[in-house]
Each structure stands twice: as structure tokens, then as C-alpha cells.
């Protein structure tokens, strides 16, 4: 049987190539052999549900696309088809709200795959300046002049954004953000210290005060819906007392 008659083989090959993984890479990551993987791609073998799950995990296939991979193998997709609202589930929303509120008076944001803020705490809302997209805030928006080390933060962010675009299956809204960031960085040399793995935390300058920060980004493990898989939470911590006092002033009434 040729690959043309194997929908699963076509899906598998597409995701493997998109992730720039060889058959050997994927075989090792999913705990199988290159021979078995070759048979799956050509349609000579049919995968079990367990094997499909191991493959989509190894390939980091977004939850939004995983049911299609299962169905291509003739199997029922095990992932819930929750609607597009990231916080449609009330218990899930309450959990995120609690995390963000406990982080006050320091900024905290929950955002979706397109980097649109879906929830923020009080200090976070005061730093949005009417913009709901974090990429547009950072690249050419209100945050750019407020960040002392903007070039390093922006180049580091572009590396992360390009990975997001790859992981999302090149979704148009994410690709558009990559292009927006690249245009904003035109003519700005990439600092030598910004590598492929380095995350650069912003140093804000607000009201004349210099505020170095530490940021933590959280995703939800073992997500079973596209909404939870695509949501991220960014928590910003001030690195000194000056920053703690200034952020506290941005959350009046706390």
C-alpha cells in the first residue's frame, strides 16, 4: 500500500517534517523503531490508539489538531471539542482568576495562541494601555519605549514567537504576528547575548524608576481541549524593592 492511500501516513509525515524531525528522531522520541515508523508512514502498518498518542506527544501536535490525526488512523479522537473560548469552562476560569489575583500587585496576564489577553489582574490591566495584544504592545506599541533592554527582549521574543507559529501549524494569525515583530525589528541588530534558548526578562523604566524583572510563563500540562492547550499565563515579578513599590502603586485599592 502506498503513502497515497494512507491518510494517517500523510498526517504523520506532514507533522514530522514541520517539526524538522527525521524518522530516527521521532522513533527515539516516541519509543518505537524507524522500521515501524516507516511502515506507519507508508500505510503498511496501522497504529494503535496508544501509538498515535505517543506520536502526537512526541511531535507536540497542538490539541486542536490531534483528533484529526486519530481520525486519519481510523480511530475516534479522544480530545474534547470545547468551543473557541479559552475560559469557557467555569472551574478553569476560576482557577486562572485566582492565580492572577494572588499575583497582584505584580502584573499578570492570561493570553491565547494569538497573544490576545483574555484575562489580567489589576496591575496587568493598567499596563495594557488599551491594547489587548501583547505582541503589538511590545513591538511598536506602548511597551517599547518603557523597556530599557528592548532590543534584547524583542529579539528573544521573536525566537519564542516563531516557535509558537511552528507549533500552531502556521496559523495565519500567529504568522501575521511574526511578520509584525520582524518589521518592528528592521534595522535593530540582534544582540550577541540573545541565543535560541535564552529568555530575556524586561527592565522597565516607569516614572523615572528602573525596574528589572523576572518573568514566569506557565502552560497547562496534559491539556485535553484546544482552549486549555493554547492558553498561557505570564507572571512578572519585580527584582527589587523599588519595583515592588511602583507596581503596588499601579494597583490602587488592593
Secondary structure, DSSP 8 states (H G I E B T S, - for coil): --GGG-HHHHHHHHHHHHTT--HHHHHHHHT--HHHHHHHHHTSS---HHHHHHHHHHTT--HHHHHHHHHHTT----SB---S-TT-SHHHHHHHHHHHHHHTTS-EEEE-TT-BEEEE-HHHHHTSTT--BHHHHHSSSTTGGGBTTHHHHHHHHHHHHHHHHHHTTS-HHHHHHHHHHHHHTTT----TT--SS-----EEEETTEEEEEEEEEEE-TT--BHHHHT-EEEEEEESSHHHHHHHHHTSTT-
